[in-house]
Amino acid sequence: MDDAVAKARVEDKFVTVDGLKLRYIEAGSGPPLLLLHGASLGSSADVFLRNLPPLAKAGFRAIAFDFPGFGLSDTPSDHSPAYRRASILKFMDALGLAKAALIGHSQSGGPAIQTALQAPDRVSHVVVLGTGSLLPPLDEGKKANNKGVSAEAAVQQRLERRMAQAEPTIEDTRKLLEANLFHHELITPDELALRHARSIGKAFEAFCARNELAESQPAKEPAVPLWQKTAEVKAPLLMIYGKQDRANAFERATKLKQLYPHLDLHIAEGCKHLVPWDAADEFVKLAVPLLKR
């Protein structure tokens, strides 16, 4: 495991929220930053292990927690995205955090934006890392010219669907990481073992429960897409996307910047979906000045 990750090996802590024990890790002291992981199989607070030390060194209390049903946290009876989103403020309450910056990766970027819109007094800053749902769609002509990227996304979707039928092997976990990472050398034996441990057992059972709920109760399209509301966020906002990320992320992020030129939006070269890994240094370099405003 690389030095940055090894240095971030901190003690697992637990706090009770809604009767569930939620695990979190933290480093540093100062203004609180709450780092929110995504919702794919194997996601947990550990995705931010290499980011905690530099954020702490910059003068922040960097906290990452496992959402209910992820990592080492207890499994909830409610597997809905709404419950997961509500747990953000509940977790803050449990730690006595009146206000915090929210850093959301992947599927947590949307909840970070929604929380900032619904409870602006609780959110000091927002950083979004690789959240596709916050990007506008491309027109059909541009989609047709990006078949290679779409094909890669389709491969990952097929792998995730198969993994929802049977607990993944460690090789399955490796393939999923490779699909999300530009820098495959970051997949060390220790990193792979940790990610796999977060993908099996009760974490896998919760993943299946989320999939079943999504299939039985498809999410309704909002009247106004969330990406159109990013301009309404009052807190300082930073958005970072990987240039090589799936689902035409580069083209869609470019379109969002054209529609809202004032947005602080950056494209990381040599970066796929795991922005906290592929663009760890760039993320901190861009985020710290914003977070110190």
C-alpha positions as CSV (number, residue, x, y, z in Angstrom):
1,M,0.0,0.0,0.0
2,D,1.4,3.4,-0.8
3,D,2.6,5.7,1.9
4,A,-0.3,8.2,1.7
5,V,-2.8,5.4,2.4
6,A,-0.6,3.8,5.1
7,K,-0.3,7.0,7.0
8,A,-4.1,7.4,7.0
9,R,-4.6,4.1,8.8
10,V,-6.6,5.6,11.7
11,E,-8.8,4.1,14.4
12,D,-12.3,3.0,13.5
13,K,-14.8,5.0,15.5
14,F,-18.5,4.4,15.9
15,V,-21.5,6.6,16.7
16,T,-25.2,5.7,17.0
17,V,-27.6,7.2,14.6
18,D,-31.3,6.0,14.4
19,G,-30.3,3.0,16.6
20,L,-27.6,2.0,14.1
21,K,-23.8,2.0,14.8
22,L,-22.1,4.0,12.0
23,R,-18.4,3.7,11.6
24,Y,-16.2,6.7,10.8
25,I,-12.6,7.6,10.5
26,E,-11.0,11.0,10.9
27,A,-7.8,13.0,10.9
28,G,-6.8,16.5,11.9
29,S,-8.5,19.3,13.7
30,G,-10.1,22.5,12.6
31,P,-13.1,23.3,10.5
32,P,-15.0,20.0,9.8
33,L,-15.1,18.4,6.4
34,L,-17.5,15.5,5.9
35,L,-16.4,13.1,3.1
36,L,-19.2,11.1,1.6
37,H,-18.5,7.9,-0.4
38,G,-20.5,6.6,-3.4
39,A,-23.0,3.8,-3.5
40,S,-21.4,1.1,-5.7
41,L,-20.5,-2.3,-4.3
42,G,-17.5,-2.0,-2.0
43,S,-17.9,1.7,-1.4
44,S,-17.0,2.9,2.1
45,A,-15.2,5.7,4.0
46,D,-12.0,3.9,3.0
47,V,-12.2,5.4,-0.5
48,F,-10.8,8.6,1.2
49,L,-7.9,7.1,3.1
50,R,-5.3,8.8,0.9
51,N,-7.1,12.1,1.2
52,L,-7.4,12.5,5.0
53,P,-3.8,13.2,5.8
54,P,-3.3,16.1,3.3
55,L,-6.6,17.6,4.3
56,A,-5.7,17.3,8.0
57,K,-2.3,18.9,7.2
58,A,-4.1,21.8,5.6
59,G,-5.8,22.6,8.9
60,F,-9.1,20.7,8.7
61,R,-10.9,18.0,10.7
62,A,-11.5,15.5,7.8
63,I,-14.1,12.9,8.6
64,A,-15.4,10.1,6.4
65,F,-18.2,7.7,7.5
66,D,-19.7,4.5,6.2
67,F,-23.3,5.2,5.2
68,P,-25.9,2.7,6.8
69,G,-25.5,-0.6,4.9
70,F,-21.9,0.1,3.8
71,G,-18.5,-0.8,5.1
72,L,-18.6,-1.5,8.8
73,S,-21.8,0.4,9.6
74,D,-25.0,-1.4,10.6
75,T,-27.5,-2.4,8.0
76,P,-30.7,-0.3,8.0
77,S,-34.3,-1.6,7.3
78,D,-34.7,1.4,4.9
79,H,-32.4,1.1,1.8
80,S,-33.8,4.1,0.0
81,P,-31.5,6.9,-1.3
82,A,-33.7,9.3,0.7
83,Y,-32.8,7.6,4.0
84,R,-29.1,7.6,3.0
85,R,-29.3,11.3,2.3
86,A,-31.1,12.0,5.6
87,S,-28.3,10.3,7.5
88,I,-25.8,13.0,6.5
89,L,-27.4,15.6,8.9
90,K,-28.2,13.0,11.5
91,F,-24.5,11.9,11.5
92,M,-23.5,15.6,11.9
93,D,-25.9,15.9,14.8
94,A,-24.5,12.8,16.5
95,L,-21.0,14.3,16.3
96,G,-22.2,17.7,17.4
97,L,-21.3,19.4,14.1
98,A,-23.5,22.5,13.6
99,K,-22.0,23.1,10.2
100,A,-19.6,21.3,7.9
101,A,-18.2,21.2,4.3
102,L,-19.6,18.3,2.3
103,I,-17.4,16.4,-0.1
104,G,-19.4,14.0,-2.2
105,H,-18.0,11.3,-4.5
106,S,-20.0,9.6,-7.2
107,Q,-23.6,9.1,-6.1
108,S,-23.1,11.2,-3.0
109,G,-22.5,14.4,-5.0
110,G,-26.3,14.7,-5.5
111,P,-27.1,14.3,-1.8
112,A,-24.4,16.9,-0.9
113,I,-26.0,19.4,-3.3
114,Q,-29.5,18.6,-2.0
115,T,-28.5,19.0,1.6
116,A,-26.8,22.3,0.8
117,L,-30.1,23.5,-0.9
118,Q,-32.4,22.2,1.9
119,A,-30.2,23.2,4.9
120,P,-27.9,26.0,3.8
121,D,-27.2,26.9,7.4
122,R,-25.6,23.5,8.0
123,V,-23.3,23.4,4.9
124,S,-20.3,25.7,4.6
125,H,-18.9,24.4,1.3
126,V,-19.6,21.7,-1.3
127,V,-17.1,19.7,-3.4
128,V,-18.5,17.2,-6.0
129,L,-16.2,14.5,-7.3
130,G,-17.3,12.6,-10.4
131,T,-21.1,12.7,-9.9
132,G,-22.7,11.9,-13.3
133,S,-26.3,12.8,-12.2
134,L,-25.2,16.4,-11.8
135,L,-24.3,16.6,-15.5
136,P,-26.6,17.5,-18.4
137,P,-27.4,14.9,-21.1
138,L,-25.8,15.1,-24.5
139,D,-27.9,15.4,-27.6
140,E,-28.3,12.2,-29.7
141,G,-25.8,13.2,-32.3
142,K,-23.0,13.6,-29.8
143,K,-24.0,10.3,-28.0
144,A,-23.5,8.5,-31.3
145,N,-20.0,9.9,-31.7
146,N,-19.0,8.5,-28.2
147,K,-19.7,4.8,-28.6
148,G,-16.4,3.8,-27.1
149,V,-17.1,5.5,-23.8
150,S,-20.6,4.2,-23.7
151,A,-19.4,0.6,-24.4
152,E,-17.0,0.8,-21.4
153,A,-19.9,1.9,-19.1
154,A,-22.0,-1.0,-20.5
155,V,-19.2,-3.4,-19.5
156,Q,-19.2,-2.1,-16.0
157,Q,-23.0,-2.3,-15.8
158,R,-23.0,-5.9,-16.9
159,L,-20.4,-6.7,-14.3
160,E,-22.3,-5.0,-11.5
161,R,-25.5,-6.8,-12.5
162,R,-23.8,-10.2,-12.4
163,M,-22.3,-9.3,-9.0
164,A,-25.8,-8.6,-7.7
165,Q,-26.6,-12.2,-8.3
166,A,-23.7,-13.8,-6.5
167,E,-21.1,-12.5,-4.0
168,P,-18.1,-11.3,-6.0
169,T,-14.8,-13.0,-6.1
170,I,-11.7,-11.0,-5.4
171,E,-11.1,-11.0,-9.2
172,D,-14.5,-9.5,-9.7
173,T,-13.5,-6.7,-7.3
174,R,-10.3,-6.2,-9.2
175,K,-12.1,-5.8,-12.5
176,L,-14.6,-3.3,-11.0
177,L,-11.7,-1.2,-9.6
178,E,-9.9,-1.4,-13.0
179,A,-13.1,-0.1,-14.7
180,N,-13.2,2.9,-12.4
181,L,-9.4,3.7,-12.2
182,F,-7.1,5.2,-14.8
183,H,-4.0,4.4,-12.7
184,H,-4.2,0.6,-12.2
185,E,-1.0,0.7,-10.3
186,L,-2.9,2.1,-7.3
187,I,-4.6,-1.3,-6.9
188,T,-2.1,-2.8,-4.5
189,P,-2.7,-6.1,-2.8
190,D,-3.7,-4.3,0.4
191,E,-6.1,-2.0,-1.4
192,L,-7.7,-4.9,-3.3
193,A,-8.1,-6.9,-0.1
194,L,-9.7,-4.0,1.7
195,R,-12.1,-3.2,-1.1
196,H,-13.1,-6.8,-1.4
197,A,-13.7,-7.1,2.4
198,R,-16.1,-4.1,1.9
199,S,-17.9,-6.0,-1.0
200,I,-18.9,-9.2,0.7
201,G,-20.9,-10.5,3.7
202,K,-23.4,-8.0,5.1
203,A,-22.2,-5.3,2.7
204,F,-23.1,-7.5,-0.2
205,E,-26.5,-8.4,1.3
206,A,-27.3,-4.7,1.7
207,F,-26.1,-4.0,-1.9
208,C,-28.6,-6.7,-3.1
209,A,-31.4,-5.1,-1.0
210,R,-30.7,-1.7,-2.6
211,N,-30.8,-3.2,-6.1
212,E,-34.1,-4.9,-5.3
213,L,-35.6,-1.7,-4.0
214,A,-34.5,0.2,-7.1
215,E,-36.0,-2.4,-9.4
216,S,-39.3,-2.5,-7.5
217,Q,-39.6,1.3,-6.9
218,P,-37.8,3.1,-9.8
219,A,-36.8,6.6,-8.9
220,K,-39.1,9.3,-10.3
221,E,-37.6,11.9,-12.6
222,P,-37.8,15.3,-10.8
223,A,-39.6,18.2,-12.5
224,V,-36.3,20.1,-12.5
225,P,-33.2,18.0,-12.9
226,L,-30.7,18.4,-10.0
227,W,-28.0,19.5,-12.4
228,Q,-30.0,22.6,-13.2
229,K,-30.1,23.5,-9.5
230,T,-26.3,23.6,-9.0
231,A,-26.3,27.3,-9.7
232,E,-28.7,27.8,-6.7
233,V,-26.2,26.5,-4.2
234,K,-25.2,29.5,-1.9
235,A,-22.2,27.8,-0.4
236,P,-18.8,27.9,-2.3
237,L,-19.0,25.0,-4.8
238,L,-16.3,23.0,-6.6
239,M,-16.9,20.3,-9.1
240,I,-14.1,17.9,-10.3
241,Y,-14.6,15.3,-13.1
242,G,-12.2,12.7,-14.6
243,K,-11.5,13.3,-18.3
244,Q,-11.5,9.5,-18.9
245,D,-14.6,8.8,-16.7
246,R,-17.5,6.8,-18.1
247,A,-20.8,7.9,-19.6
248,N,-19.4,10.8,-21.6
249,A,-18.5,12.7,-18.4
250,F,-15.9,14.9,-20.1
251,E,-18.3,16.1,-22.8
252,R,-21.2,16.5,-20.4
253,A,-19.1,18.4,-17.9
254,T,-17.9,20.7,-20.7
255,K,-21.5,21.3,-21.6
256,L,-22.4,22.2,-18.0
257,K,-19.6,24.7,-17.9
258,Q,-20.9,26.3,-21.1
259,L,-24.4,26.5,-19.6
260,Y,-23.2,27.9,-16.3
261,P,-19.8,29.6,-16.9
262,H,-19.5,30.8,-13.3
263,L,-19.3,27.3,-12.0
264,D,-15.9,26.3,-10.5
265,L,-15.6,23.1,-12.6
266,H,-12.4,21.3,-13.3
267,I,-11.5,18.3,-15.5
268,A,-8.7,16.0,-14.2
269,E,-6.5,14.5,-16.9
270,G,-5.6,10.8,-16.4
271,C,-8.6,10.2,-14.2
272,K,-11.6,8.0,-14.4
273,H,-14.4,7.7,-11.8
274,L,-12.4,7.2,-8.6
275,V,-11.4,10.9,-8.5
276,P,-10.2,10.6,-4.8
277,W,-7.6,8.0,-6.0
278,D,-6.7,9.0,-9.6
279,A,-6.6,12.8,-8.9
280,A,-5.8,12.8,-5.1
281,D,-3.2,15.5,-5.3
282,E,-5.2,17.7,-7.8
283,F,-8.3,17.3,-5.6
284,V,-6.5,18.6,-2.5
285,K,-4.8,21.4,-4.5
286,L,-8.1,22.6,-5.8
287,A,-10.3,22.1,-2.8
288,V,-8.1,23.6,0.0
289,P,-8.2,27.2,-1.3
290,L,-12.0,26.9,-1.7
291,L,-12.5,25.4,1.7
292,K,-10.5,28.1,3.4
293,R,-12.7,30.9,2.0
